[in-house]
Amino acid sequence: MTETMSAAEARRTFLEAQSLARRRPARRPRARDFQAYLDRQGVLQLDTVNVLARAHYMPLFSRLGPYDRDALDGFLWGDAKGHSAHAFEHWGHEASVMPRDLLPAMHSRMRRTTTWKARTRDRLERERPGLLAEVREAVDRLGPVTSADLEHLAPHAGPRGPWWDSTHVKVALEHQFIVGEVAASRGRHFTRTYDATTRAWGLPDAGSVASQPPDGWGLTPGAARQQLFDRAIGACGIGTVKDLCDHFRLPYQAGPRTPDIEGGLMWAASAVDRGLARWVQVEGWREPALLATEAAGAPSWHRPAVTPGRATGAALLSPFDPVCWFRPRLERMFGMDYRIEIYTPEPKRVYGYYCLPFLLGDQIVGRVDLKADRKAGTLRALATWREERPVRGARRRGDEEIAVALADELRTMAAWLGLEEIVVSPRGTLATALAAATIPG
C-alpha cells in the first residue's frame, strides 16, 4: 500500500530540504554554510538583474540572513584569477554555479550537440573564419581574460546595437564556454572571465580525449542524467517526477531533439530500486511523489527527507530561488500563481517589476515589489500584496500578522544592503498594513 502524506506535511518536508523551515541561525554565516547550500542544492542560479540584489546573493540571504557578499563571491569564484576550489560555472538550472564534484555530470551537457551550438559555430566560421581557434589560443595563453581583452582579434564593425548585441569575439568565447573548451568565472562588477580549464578546473577541456568517458573525467550521458536526478531528490526532499526533473532542467521524456533520453520515470524507478527514495501519495496531488530516504551506501551528497512538526521560518524569496523555479509546484504546494514581470510592459504588469514571494511558516502569504534605491539609501516597497488563495492544512493569517513579519524581514534586508530607510508605496492589498508596521518606534 502506498504511503500517504498530508499537503501540509509535504510542504514542510520540501521547506526543510530547502533549509527554509526553521528560523535562521543566530551566528554569522561562514564559508562552510555556503558549501553546505551548494552541496545540498547542487546549483545556484545566476542572473544579471540587479534592481534589488544579484540573483545569486538572495537564496543564501533567505536561508542564512545577512552575510558578507564579498565572502560569497570569493567562495564561488575564488582568487583574483577566478579559480575556485569549490565551484564552477555552467548551465545547470539556466546559468548557474555548481559544486566542483558535479563537473563530471556536466560533461555530456557540454558536449551534446544542440541547434544553438551548431548554428553558432557555422555562423562564426562563415563570418569570421579561424576566429574560434584564435580565441581559444589567446585564452590558453593569456587567461583569464574578458571579451573586451580580445576584441582586437575581430573588431566590431559598424555601430553598436542594443545591450544584447554581442560581438564575434564574445560569441566565440560563449560558444567555447558552453561546449566546455574554456572555463568561465566572474571578475569585477560581475564581468564574465574566461580561462583554460587546466588552470580553472585542474582538468583537460571537455573536448579532449582525456575527458571522454569511460576512462576520462566525464560521465556517460546516461549516468550523468541519473546522477542529476538523484541529486534533485535530496535537494527537494519530496516532489513529483516533473518537479525533480526541473531542478537541473532534465527533460521529462524523450523528444525529437532528445531521442536517447531515458526519461524521468526511468530515473525515478532507478532511484527507488537503489533505496534513495520511495513513492508516496500526497493529499490533493494528482501525481505520486518521490520522498528522499536514507540509504546504505548512498553518496555523501544525498540527504533523506525530514518532516518537521511545524515550520517557523520567514523569508523573502527571489524569483530565482529554487522554491520559485517550477511554477506548477509553486501553485500546487503554496497556491501561488506566479510569474516574473521584468519583461512585461509596465502597463500590463499585475503585481510589479520585481516581486518577491514572502514565506511565513509553511505558507507563502504575500508578495512585494522591491527596489534598492542605492543613491537615496532607501529600500522601496513599490507594491505589496497578500496571497488570497487558501492552502490545504494552513490557517489564514491576518494582515497585521503578515505585515509585522514582513516589516522585520525588510529591516533585516535593508541593513544587509546598507540602506537606511524603508519606504512603502500605497499600492497593493497589504500596503496600508505594511506601511503601519514599518513606522519607526
C-alpha positions as CSV (number, residue, x, y, z in Angstrom):
1,M,0.0,0.0,0.0
2,T,1.4,3.4,-1.0
3,E,2.2,5.7,2.0
4,T,0.2,8.9,2.2
5,M,1.2,12.4,3.4
6,S,-0.9,15.5,4.0
7,A,-0.4,18.5,1.9
8,A,1.0,20.4,4.9
9,E,3.5,17.6,5.7
10,A,4.7,17.7,2.1
11,R,5.2,21.5,2.3
12,R,7.2,21.2,5.5
13,T,9.3,18.4,4.1
14,F,10.1,20.5,1.0
15,L,10.9,23.6,3.0
16,E,13.1,21.6,5.4
17,A,15.1,20.2,2.4
18,Q,15.4,23.8,1.2
19,S,16.7,25.0,4.6
20,L,13.7,27.3,5.0
21,A,11.6,25.5,7.6
22,R,13.3,26.9,10.6
23,R,14.4,30.3,11.9
24,R,17.8,31.4,10.6
25,P,20.9,30.6,12.7
26,A,21.9,33.5,15.1
27,R,25.6,33.2,14.3
28,R,27.3,34.9,11.4
29,P,27.3,32.8,8.2
30,R,30.6,31.3,7.1
31,A,32.2,29.6,4.1
32,R,31.0,26.2,5.4
33,D,27.4,27.4,5.2
34,F,28.0,28.4,1.5
35,Q,29.4,25.0,0.9
36,A,26.5,23.3,2.6
37,Y,24.0,25.1,0.5
38,L,25.8,24.3,-2.7
39,D,26.3,20.7,-1.8
40,R,22.6,20.3,-0.9
41,Q,21.0,22.1,-3.8
42,G,23.7,21.4,-6.3
43,V,23.1,24.6,-8.2
44,L,22.9,28.4,-7.6
45,Q,21.3,30.3,-10.4
46,L,22.9,33.4,-11.8
47,D,21.2,36.4,-13.4
48,T,22.3,40.0,-14.3
49,V,19.2,41.6,-12.8
50,N,20.3,43.9,-10.0
51,V,17.3,46.0,-9.1
52,L,17.5,44.6,-5.5
53,A,20.5,42.3,-5.2
54,R,22.0,40.0,-7.8
55,A,20.2,36.6,-8.1
56,H,23.0,34.5,-6.6
57,Y,23.0,36.6,-3.4
58,M,19.4,36.2,-2.5
59,P,18.9,32.4,-1.8
60,L,21.8,32.5,0.7
61,F,20.3,35.6,2.4
62,S,16.8,33.9,2.5
63,R,18.3,30.9,4.4
64,L,21.2,32.4,6.4
65,G,20.4,36.0,6.9
66,P,22.9,38.8,6.5
67,Y,26.3,37.7,5.3
68,D,29.4,39.2,3.6
69,R,28.6,39.2,-0.1
70,D,32.3,39.6,-1.0
71,A,33.0,36.4,1.0
72,L,30.4,34.6,-1.1
73,D,31.9,35.8,-4.3
74,G,35.3,34.7,-3.1
75,F,33.9,31.3,-2.3
76,L,32.2,30.9,-5.7
77,W,34.8,32.4,-7.9
78,G,38.0,32.1,-5.9
79,D,41.0,34.3,-6.3
80,A,41.6,37.3,-8.5
81,K,42.1,35.0,-11.4
82,G,38.7,33.3,-11.0
83,H,40.0,29.9,-9.8
84,S,37.7,28.5,-7.2
85,A,38.4,25.2,-5.4
86,H,34.8,24.8,-4.5
87,A,32.6,25.7,-7.6
88,F,32.4,26.1,-11.3
89,E,30.1,28.0,-13.6
90,H,28.0,26.3,-16.3
91,W,24.4,25.6,-17.4
92,G,22.8,23.7,-14.5
93,H,19.5,25.3,-14.0
94,E,19.9,28.1,-16.5
95,A,23.3,29.9,-15.9
96,S,24.5,28.6,-12.6
97,V,27.3,28.0,-10.2
98,M,27.7,24.3,-9.1
99,P,29.9,22.4,-6.7
100,R,33.1,21.1,-8.3
101,D,32.0,17.4,-7.8
102,L,29.3,17.9,-10.4
103,L,31.8,18.6,-13.2
104,P,31.7,15.0,-14.5
105,A,27.9,15.0,-14.6
106,M,28.0,18.2,-16.7
107,H,30.5,16.8,-19.3
108,S,27.8,15.3,-21.5
109,R,25.7,18.5,-21.4
110,M,28.8,20.4,-22.6
111,R,29.4,18.0,-25.5
112,R,25.8,17.3,-26.5
113,T,25.0,18.7,-30.0
114,T,22.4,21.4,-30.0
115,T,20.9,23.7,-32.6
116,W,22.5,26.7,-31.0
117,K,25.9,25.2,-30.8
118,A,25.9,24.1,-34.4
119,R,24.4,27.3,-35.8
120,T,26.8,29.5,-33.8
121,R,29.8,27.6,-34.9
122,D,28.7,27.6,-38.5
123,R,28.0,31.4,-38.4
124,L,31.4,32.2,-36.8
125,E,33.3,30.1,-39.4
126,R,31.3,31.7,-42.2
127,E,31.6,35.3,-41.0
128,R,35.0,35.2,-39.1
129,P,36.9,32.2,-40.4
130,G,39.6,31.0,-37.9
131,L,38.3,33.1,-35.1
132,L,37.4,30.2,-32.8
133,A,40.9,28.8,-33.0
134,E,42.4,32.3,-32.4
135,V,40.2,33.0,-29.4
136,R,41.0,29.5,-27.9
137,E,44.7,30.1,-28.3
138,A,44.5,33.5,-26.7
139,V,42.6,32.2,-23.7
140,D,45.1,29.3,-23.2
141,R,48.0,31.8,-23.4
142,L,46.6,34.9,-21.7
143,G,43.7,33.8,-19.5
144,P,41.9,34.7,-17.5
145,V,40.6,37.3,-20.0
146,T,37.4,39.2,-20.6
147,S,35.8,39.5,-24.1
148,A,37.0,43.2,-24.1
149,D,40.6,42.0,-23.7
150,L,40.3,40.0,-27.0
151,E,38.2,42.4,-29.1
152,H,41.2,43.3,-31.2
153,L,41.0,39.8,-32.8
154,A,37.8,40.7,-34.5
155,P,36.9,44.4,-34.1
156,H,33.2,45.2,-34.1
157,A,32.1,46.6,-37.4
158,G,29.5,49.3,-37.6
159,P,27.6,51.0,-34.7
160,R,26.7,49.0,-31.6
161,G,23.1,47.9,-31.3
162,P,21.1,47.3,-28.1
163,W,22.5,45.7,-25.0
164,W,22.2,42.1,-26.3
165,D,24.2,42.9,-29.4
166,S,27.3,40.6,-28.9
167,T,30.5,40.9,-30.8
168,H,32.0,38.0,-32.7
169,V,34.6,37.6,-30.0
170,K,32.0,37.5,-27.3
171,V,30.0,34.9,-29.2
172,A,33.1,32.8,-29.8
173,L,34.0,32.9,-26.1
174,E,30.5,31.9,-25.1
175,H,30.4,29.1,-27.6
176,Q,33.7,27.7,-26.2
177,F,32.4,28.1,-22.7
178,I,29.2,26.2,-23.4
179,V,31.0,23.3,-25.1
180,G,33.5,23.1,-22.2
181,E,36.6,24.1,-24.1
182,V,37.3,27.0,-21.8
183,A,36.1,27.7,-18.3
184,A,34.2,30.8,-17.2
185,S,34.3,32.7,-13.9
186,R,33.4,36.2,-12.7
187,G,35.6,39.3,-12.2
188,R,34.9,42.8,-11.1
189,H,31.3,44.1,-11.4
190,F,30.1,40.5,-12.3
191,T,32.0,40.6,-15.6
192,R,32.5,37.1,-17.1
193,T,36.1,36.0,-17.5
194,Y,37.4,33.0,-19.4
195,D,40.4,30.8,-18.8
196,A,41.9,27.5,-19.7
197,T,40.2,24.6,-18.0
198,T,43.6,23.2,-16.9
199,R,44.1,26.4,-14.7
200,A,40.4,26.8,-13.7
201,W,39.4,23.2,-13.1
202,G,42.7,21.4,-13.0
203,L,41.4,19.2,-15.8
204,P,41.7,19.0,-19.6
205,D,38.9,20.6,-21.5
206,A,35.7,18.7,-22.2
207,G,36.6,18.2,-25.9
208,S,39.8,16.5,-25.2
209,V,40.3,12.7,-25.4
210,A,41.4,12.7,-21.7
211,S,37.9,13.9,-20.7
212,Q,35.9,11.3,-22.5
213,P,34.1,8.5,-20.7
214,P,34.6,5.8,-19.6
215,D,38.3,6.4,-18.9
216,G,38.3,10.3,-18.8
217,W,36.8,12.6,-16.2
218,G,33.4,12.9,-17.7
219,L,30.4,10.6,-17.0
220,T,28.5,8.9,-19.8
221,P,25.3,10.8,-20.7
222,G,23.0,8.2,-19.1
223,A,25.0,8.1,-15.8
224,A,25.2,11.9,-15.8
225,R,21.4,12.3,-16.1
226,Q,20.7,9.8,-13.5
227,Q,23.1,11.5,-11.0
228,L,21.5,14.9,-11.6
229,F,18.1,13.4,-11.0
230,D,19.3,11.7,-7.8
231,R,20.8,14.9,-6.5
232,A,17.5,16.7,-7.2
233,I,15.7,14.2,-4.9
234,G,17.9,15.2,-1.9
235,A,17.7,18.9,-2.8
236,C,13.9,18.9,-2.8
237,G,13.2,16.2,-0.2
238,I,9.9,15.4,-1.9
239,G,8.5,16.1,-5.4
240,T,6.7,14.6,-8.4
241,V,9.0,13.3,-11.2
242,K,8.4,16.5,-13.1
243,D,9.3,18.6,-10.1
244,L,12.6,16.8,-9.8
245,C,13.4,16.9,-13.5
246,D,13.1,20.7,-13.4
247,H,15.8,21.1,-10.8
248,F,18.6,20.5,-13.3
249,R,16.4,21.2,-16.4
250,L,16.3,17.5,-17.3
251,P,13.7,16.6,-20.0
252,Y,10.8,14.6,-18.5
253,Q,10.7,12.3,-21.5
254,A,12.4,11.7,-24.9
255,G,11.5,14.1,-27.7
256,P,12.6,14.9,-31.3
257,R,15.7,16.7,-30.0
258,T,16.5,14.2,-27.3
259,P,15.5,10.8,-28.7
260,D,18.1,9.0,-26.5
261,I,16.8,10.3,-23.1
262,E,15.7,7.6,-20.6
263,G,13.1,9.9,-19.1
264,G,12.0,10.9,-15.6
265,L,10.1,7.7,-14.9
266,M,13.1,5.5,-15.5
267,W,15.3,7.7,-13.4
268,A,12.7,7.6,-10.6
269,A,12.5,3.8,-10.8
270,S,16.3,3.5,-10.6
271,A,16.4,5.8,-7.5
272,V,13.7,3.7,-5.8
273,D,15.5,0.5,-6.7
274,R,18.7,1.8,-5.1
275,G,16.9,2.9,-2.0
276,L,17.4,6.7,-2.5
277,A,13.6,7.3,-2.5
278,R,10.2,5.8,-2.1
279,W,6.8,6.5,-3.6
280,V,4.2,8.4,-1.6
281,Q,0.8,9.9,-2.3
282,V,0.3,13.5,-1.2
283,E,-3.2,14.9,-0.4
284,G,-4.5,16.9,-3.3
285,W,-1.7,16.0,-5.7
286,R,-2.7,14.3,-8.9
287,E,0.6,12.6,-9.4
288,P,2.6,10.4,-7.0
289,A,5.7,11.9,-5.4
290,L,9.2,10.6,-4.5
291,L,10.3,11.0,-0.9
292,A,14.0,11.0,-0.2
293,T,15.0,8.1,2.0
294,E,18.0,7.1,4.0
295,A,20.0,4.5,2.0
296,A,23.0,2.4,2.9
297,G,26.0,3.3,0.8
298,A,24.3,6.5,-0.6
299,P,26.6,9.2,-2.0
300,S,27.8,11.8,0.5
301,W,25.6,14.5,-1.0
302,H,22.4,12.5,-0.5
303,R,20.1,13.7,2.3
304,P,17.0,11.8,3.4
305,A,13.8,13.8,3.8
306,V,12.8,15.1,7.3
307,T,9.3,16.3,8.1
308,P,9.3,18.9,10.9
309,G,6.2,19.2,13.1
310,R,5.9,22.8,12.2
311,A,7.7,25.4,10.1
312,T,8.9,28.5,12.0
313,G,10.9,30.4,9.4
314,A,10.3,33.6,7.5
315,A,12.0,34.6,4.3
316,L,11.7,36.8,1.2
317,L,12.3,34.6,-1.9
318,S,13.7,35.9,-5.1
319,P,12.3,34.9,-8.5
320,F,15.5,32.9,-9.0
321,D,15.1,30.9,-5.7
322,P,14.7,27.1,-6.2
323,V,11.4,27.3,-4.4
324,C,10.1,29.5,-7.2
325,W,11.6,27.8,-10.2
326,F,8.9,25.3,-11.1
327,R,5.6,27.2,-11.3
328,P,3.3,24.1,-11.2
329,R,4.9,23.0,-7.9
330,L,4.7,26.6,-6.5
331,E,0.9,26.6,-7.3
332,R,0.3,23.0,-6.1
333,M,2.2,23.4,-2.8
334,F,1.6,27.0,-1.9
335,G,-1.4,28.1,-4.0
336,M,0.6,30.8,-5.7
337,D,0.2,31.8,-9.3
338,Y,3.5,33.5,-10.0
339,R,5.4,34.9,-13.0
340,I,8.3,37.3,-13.3
341,E,7.1,40.5,-14.8
342,I,10.5,42.0,-15.6
343,Y,9.9,41.6,-19.3
344,T,6.3,42.6,-19.2
345,P,5.5,46.1,-20.4
346,E,4.7,48.3,-17.4
347,P,1.0,48.9,-18.3
348,K,0.4,45.2,-18.4
349,R,2.2,44.3,-15.1
350,V,-0.2,43.0,-12.5
351,Y,1.9,42.9,-9.3
352,G,5.2,44.8,-10.2
353,Y,8.6,44.7,-11.9
354,Y,10.5,42.5,-9.3
355,C,8.1,40.8,-6.9
356,L,9.4,38.6,-4.2
357,P,7.2,36.0,-2.6
358,F,7.1,36.2,1.2
359,L,7.3,32.9,3.1
360,L,5.9,32.8,6.6
361,G,5.9,29.4,8.3
362,D,4.8,26.9,5.7
363,Q,2.8,29.4,3.7
364,I,3.6,32.0,1.0
365,V,1.4,34.7,2.4
366,G,2.3,37.7,0.2
367,R,4.5,39.3,-2.4
368,V,6.3,42.6,-2.5
369,D,7.8,44.5,-5.4
370,L,11.1,45.7,-4.1
371,K,13.8,48.1,-5.3
372,A,17.1,49.1,-3.7
373,D,17.4,52.8,-4.3
374,R,21.1,52.9,-3.6
375,K,21.5,56.6,-4.4
376,A,18.8,57.6,-1.9
377,G,19.8,54.9,0.7
378,T,16.3,53.5,0.6
379,L,14.6,50.1,0.2
380,R,11.4,50.8,-1.7
381,A,8.3,48.5,-1.4
382,L,6.6,49.7,-4.6
383,A,3.6,47.4,-4.2
384,T,2.6,44.9,-1.5
385,W,0.0,42.2,-1.9
386,R,-1.3,39.4,0.3
387,E,-2.0,36.0,-1.2
388,E,-5.7,35.2,-1.1
389,R,-5.9,31.6,-2.2
390,P,-6.4,29.1,0.6
391,V,-3.8,26.4,1.1
392,R,-4.6,22.9,2.3
393,G,-3.8,22.4,6.0
394,A,-2.9,26.1,6.7
395,R,-4.6,28.6,8.8
396,R,-5.4,32.0,7.3
397,R,-3.2,34.7,8.8
398,G,-4.3,38.3,9.3
399,D,-3.0,41.3,7.5
400,E,-1.4,42.7,10.6
401,E,0.5,39.5,11.5
402,I,1.8,39.2,7.9
403,A,2.8,42.9,7.8
404,V,4.7,42.8,11.1
405,A,6.7,39.7,10.0
406,L,7.3,41.3,6.5
407,A,8.5,44.5,8.1
408,D,11.0,42.6,10.2
409,E,12.3,41.0,7.0
410,L,12.6,44.3,5.2
411,R,14.5,45.8,8.1
412,T,17.0,42.9,8.0
413,M,17.3,43.2,4.3
414,A,17.8,46.9,4.3
415,A,20.6,46.6,6.9
416,W,22.2,43.9,4.8
417,L,22.2,46.0,1.7
418,G,23.4,49.1,3.5
419,L,20.1,51.0,3.1
420,E,19.0,53.3,5.9
421,E,15.3,53.8,5.2
422,I,12.2,51.7,4.1
423,V,9.5,53.5,2.1
424,V,6.2,51.7,1.4
425,S,4.2,52.9,-1.6
426,P,0.4,52.8,-1.3
427,R,-0.2,50.2,-3.9
428,G,-1.4,46.7,-3.2
429,T,-3.8,45.0,-0.8
430,L,-1.2,44.8,2.0
431,A,0.4,48.2,1.5
432,T,-1.5,50.0,4.3
433,A,-0.7,47.4,6.9
434,L,2.9,47.2,5.9
435,A,3.3,51.0,6.0
436,A,1.9,51.0,9.5
437,A,4.3,48.1,10.5
438,T,7.4,49.9,9.2
439,I,6.8,53.2,11.2
440,P,9.8,53.6,13.5
441,G,9.2,53.2,17.2
